[in-house]
Amino acid sequence: MTSPLISPPAVPHAAKRAALLETLARPLQQPPAGSGVVGQSLARGSAGIALWHIECAHADVGARQRVHTWVRTALAEPVSTSAIAGLFAGLPAIAFLLDVAETVIPDYRSAVEKCHAHLIRLTHRRVTAAMARIDRGELPGFAEYDLLHGLTGIGQLLLHFLPGTDALARVLTYLVRLTEPLRIDGDLLPGWWVAHDPDPLLPTPGGHTNLGLAHGISGPLALLAMALRAGITVDGHREAIDIICAHLDRWRCHTETGCWWPYWINRGDYARGGIEQTGPGRPSWCYGTPGITRACQLAALATRDTSRQRTAEAALAACLADEVQLDLITDLGLCHGWAGLYCTVGRAAADADNPALAAQLPHLAQRLIQHAAATRPPDHGLLDGTAGIALALSAITDNGAVAVPRSGWDRCLLIA
């Protein structure tokens, strides 16, 4: 097996990448009829596609009209403030969209202020319900705490756009309480243990502790770490980071080529203190080593733990040098494909002491471009589709490194 560190392929000429981007962006020019039905979805709808045009508008004034068009489409239906509204759907998604849009177009100030007022009220309702659930000694679900639907995603939005509010402080206080163990059927389980399956096709009898960045405990870890780096803390903040890090340390696996983490730990594995899985799964943003190591790296930077930082960066570098792991990636998108891997590694490399991460970026850029040229995205959305792939491709520089998004759109991925 040849490591891409030895001889990384050249990144294609800018003209080739530009042609590919032009092809991908063509169906994103105008919203199709009826697209407002999923307008408030960052994952698949108009709100997510609008992020592509916002990023373009930072370099191309002509793209601003397309921003307006897609924002109007996203707002075509009444904005949802339901109990399941989160960063990727409903009011928080619209608030994120408008906040990002305001980085290039000031026209949305009034709408942003209205969204923020509703967002703060929604956050307080969600935190109150979550705290009451903890008081009852019941288990949470993903939708309570995770990035896509839960309070971690809402907290990320508040951290970047409303950092001084009581709403953010309450979210952080909730995440601290989430790390308190719960006694369920006589067993002491992590406070973020969920009783449901991670996927209907992947049953976990007795529930599981999820380790991923999108739905698992790495998401709260990343948010707590970023808040600490920003100087925003609550009682028990550092202790909560330590508890989550200890949990990830406990389930870190080792092979001859490096460290890796399983996606989740089921009840049987937890009781035995070990897993049956013999090797790493697909290395992706949402699950697996890349997303988890980015969260661990952020925690290490926040707590100035150089040993933890070295461990996290070495694990990510080993993952990227393992072509067997990389060959497990069969998708293009941000969620679990090449686009998300490239963006995640780019952010990690920018903060890293380990030069191996930056050295891997040309190889990852090459793989992303090759697969984007040969594969049709399943939809036009942000997480799995054309918009997210285009955003990742547009970040590739001539030397293969990742350009920091001028709009900050990738904050919704909790990697920045």
Secondary structure, DSSP 8 states (H G I E B T S, - for coil): ---TTTS------HHHHHHHHHHHHGGGSS--TTGGGGTTBTTTSHHHHHHHHHHHHTT-GGGHHHHHHHHHHHTSS----STT-BTTBSHHHHHHHHHHHTTT-GGGHHHHHHHHHHHHHHHHHHHHHHHHHHHTT----HHHHSTTTSHHHHHHHHHHH-TTSHHHHHHHHHHHHHTS-EEETTEEE-TT-BSS-SBTTB--TT-EEE--TTTSTHHHHHHHHHHHHTT---TTHHHHHHHHHHHHHHT-EE-SS-EE--SEEEHHHHHHTS-S--S-----SSSSHHHHHHHHHHHHHHHT-HHHHHHHHHHHHHHHH-HHHHTT----STTTSHHHHHHHHHHHHHH-S-HHHHHHHHHHHHHHHHHHHH---SSSSSSSSHHHHHHHHHTB-TTS-B---SS-GGGGGT--
